[in-house]
């Protein structure tokens, strides 16, 4: 893979990450992990009794994309909605600990801060329960997001759309954003949900996984011909410059306008956990493009970053140092 790509370009781009400023727009989530052990079954019902040993509250959803950007050495700002509640306050505290601006995070009484709680015992998830309210945003919250974009968009080198289908990513917001990006010549990198496919017309590049690409294109991907067909249908449908399909153990496939498909095999030696790998891909892809790499170079860089995080257990990030070591 790396033989086709100028490694020096990748290394120079990574060294530029600290000069890049990225805006992440999307659904903000708090990931709540309860860790423990199981030694018996409950006498009340046939379920395991988890003896809790520790708990952690982590940045999730679009906030995990932000976390990945900071781990790679970049500057980034989050734009989305949280509740006026204790979990929202905790999320603001986590952002402040990273020295990330919080002016794009809008608080509303209309919904709670989305929290996903996972109970994990002996390394396996026992159950997950979610506290959330999805659906259309209240008008005042949506207006506040648009005002933030008007006032701040010119300061960013790239915009990432991180859609978890909770309500932030909607036609009103995207219609407001699109002309701002065109005016300032800022690339839009999208991690899409198929239900919202039409919202992402004009995206610079989209990064669906294998199943999302099948659903959005209507093509069952079984070989390279069908892979190309699915990517080309998506590229034309959304009028994007490129499509990057992530394929798990099969690596990635990049299709640019009027170019043959470029397949990138995975660099992961062992895959332990794919949790959050998509967030790592879109963060490193956006940084590569903002640092001046071509689509193929930025996708190769993203593939390397993904190869690092899937070799770790739990929601993980890659650092600029790890990327440089892998590429070298």
Secondary structure, DSSP 8 states (H G I E B T S, - for coil): -GGGS-HHHHHHHHHHGGG-EEEEEE-EEEEEEEEEEEEEE-SSSSSEEEEEEEEEEEEEEHHHHHHHHHHTT-EEEEEEEEESSHHHHHHHHHHHHTT---TTEEEESSS--EEEEEEEETTEEEEEEEE---SS--HHHHHHHHHHHHHHGGG-SEEEEE--SSSSS-HHHHHHHHHHHHHHT-EEEEE--GGGGGGGTT-SEE--BHHHHHHHHT----SHHHHHHHHHHHHHHHT-SEEEEE-GGG-EEEEETTS--EEE----SS----TTHHHHHHHHHHHHHHTT--HHHHHHHHHHHHHHHTTSSSS----HHHHHHHH-
